[in-house]
């Protein structure tokens, strides 16, 4: 804990390495000179050691490519992540130089097959390169830092497979080439075994090999909601199951205990390499290695010591792991089992489990704890009694009783561990995933053993190729899904906003206090349980109001890249979200993994303590506006969905399905409606009453409306284009507004001079993607806005934009003004 605190301190205070080294020297001298300060000096040494390690591992200056995003360049390098690890084989990672990688996406033409690029292939590509970039919103995922940890600093797009040229020779390391060959062979075998079952293929590749690229989000939703998703990805559980199966196999083959442990450890590390050096698997393999070393020296097994040692080694090699959700969840889960579940199990099943092995051997009773010995005697007496009445052999009945007790103890242990993990991980689960599962208490009892069986059976199928073994593993997977689906029916559909800082600190302190009382203070145990339970209820119920300014009208443009998503907070506290962003596929055969509504818009709303929306607006059925609204309806349960003109096409049908599933009323808005809402006045301007949509969605389908509060008006136009702008002018609609959400992301198809004359905006908000391929905003549009003396605010340059009105004064804030600078 001191070492981790030092890493945190290094991020809070900028220190130089020689300052810290001097402090470590003074701490050591203090320890040598004054024996009474042994523990404080040791803790201080580890604290400063954490600071020093973090300083020495600080990233240097990011590499640069001398080219703009609109410039086509030639890149040559080595394939370090092959195309086989992508669903359509149209992506790969190229290493241009040491610690400088680019993620390449091929846009293949119809009928064109992407090239098969294995690890170690030297290639040259022609394409456009962009730096990795974050969405500029509070609470957003730091994709730039995450990519940099993988040495990826750019993304590149190539127009076709012809843009990739194979170069002579090989590159990379021979060792990695062999590992990737094994991994690729395993993937090919899984694809062959489940050739006509995409679900089984994707899930098996994730469970066994750690490749999640073929998994559809909808397949894992039930596992996420029941808190069993951890069983689908390679983690410590998989390492434990694999090691146990290997040890069992080696022992029945009469291999000695220590040689069996050594062989199992070696195979475990090979598996970790084949599985892509997955961090949780690496940590688990490290723990198992330490366990083996401890057994060799006949050391007593203490899980906290093992956990602490692995944590120290891991953080010393990579201090940045401390800030990774996976690292925190892995160590917190094991710590929770050790300090909370351990004492419970020791006082329950732990007292009686030693009584079950070789129960017929009476001489063994003398070497056991008195309670366990008494339990053995009572079981034998009970078996003899049943034998007398049932006329069955006593040893049969005794075997049946001990087998039944083993199952009962196993279920009880899993239930206790699952309950403890749900409580112990409630805070990080709420912060990172905004969920706390209740059905997971029973779902884990069933699903974890089922998916644990999938691991050894799945590997048996890979090595043997036996179809019936593969089918059995697939059946276990299907059964797990059915169990998760059944539990979801009873799982409360709750998403939790970010807990307040004071609650996070208080809950963490309560868990530490509970862990202490479980071991040391029986008198305070129930008080600690009550405090932890009360704070846990606050985390889940979340009785805190949204962070809005009462008596003000707020318009916030969320940075969703090339798309729109606007939050309106009304003076009386009602909340409206206009559009939810989305990702334009541009010819990709599969839907992008990124869900703007779930991964960008929702996290921002949760940072504002928003758990409910009063209205959601879908201006028109284009992917960059409504693609993320399905997740918004699921997460925030609005009673109404307002729409413009819509056609019966797949995107709208999908959104309607979400609305129907959540009981959301769909309200079609047309021009001419005016009403009071949330303490302000709303005037619907477009589409007109007589407007008829085409067979496919168009920009002029957009719902456009004006919101007025006091002396100020905000005009929102969706993607409305010049023909509709002219129609509104001709119909003499009220267009004057202080704030204009510029139509169609600043395209030349919108914002005519006549329209801007009618609006006369003081502020013009443009929501568009950074260096987008459309060239938005158009230079002529910017010139026209400047000529009309409008202050232009763009999400691509300043990030999230907020404008507030108290009815008399306007205030503006931008993410770029508050974001930390390196």
Secondary structure, DSSP 8 states (H G I E B T S, - for coil): -HHHHHHHHHHHS---HHHHHHHHHHHHHHHHH-GGGHHHHHHHHHHHHHHHHHHHT--------S--TTSEEEEEEEEEE-GGGSTTS-EEEEEEETTEEEEEEE---TT-------TTEEEEEEEEEEE-----STT---HHHHHHHTTEEEEEEESSGGGEEEEEEE-S-HHHHHHHHHHHHHHHHHHHHTTT-HHHHHHHIIIII---TT--HHHHHHHHHTT-GGGTS-SHHHHHHHHHHHHHHHHHTT--HHHHHHHHHHHHHHHHHHTT--HHHHHHHHHHHHHHHHHHTT----HHHHHHHHHHHHHHH-GGGGG-HHHHHHHHHHHHIIIIIHHHHHHTHHHHGGGTTTTT-GGGGGGS-HHHHHHHHHHHHHHHHHHHHHT--HHHHHHHHHHHHHHHHHHHHHHHHHHHHHHHTHHHHHHHTS---STHHHHHHHHHHHHHHHHHHHHHHHHH--HHHHHHHHHHHHHHHHHHHHHHTTS---------HHHHHHHHHHHHHHHHHHHH-STTHHHHHHHHHHHHHHHHH--------TT-EEEEE---SSS--EEEE-TTS-EEEE-------TT-SS--S--HIIIIIHHHHHHTT----SEEEE-SS-HHHHTTHHHHHHHH--SEEEE-S--SSHHHHHHHHHHHHHT-EEEE--TT-EEEETTEEEEEEES-TT----SS--GGG--EEEEEETTEEEEE-TT--HHHHHHHHHTT-----SEEE-GGGG-TTS--HHHHHHH--SEEEE---TT-TT--S-HHHHHHHHHTT-EEEEHHHH-SEEEEE-SS-EEEEEHHHHS---
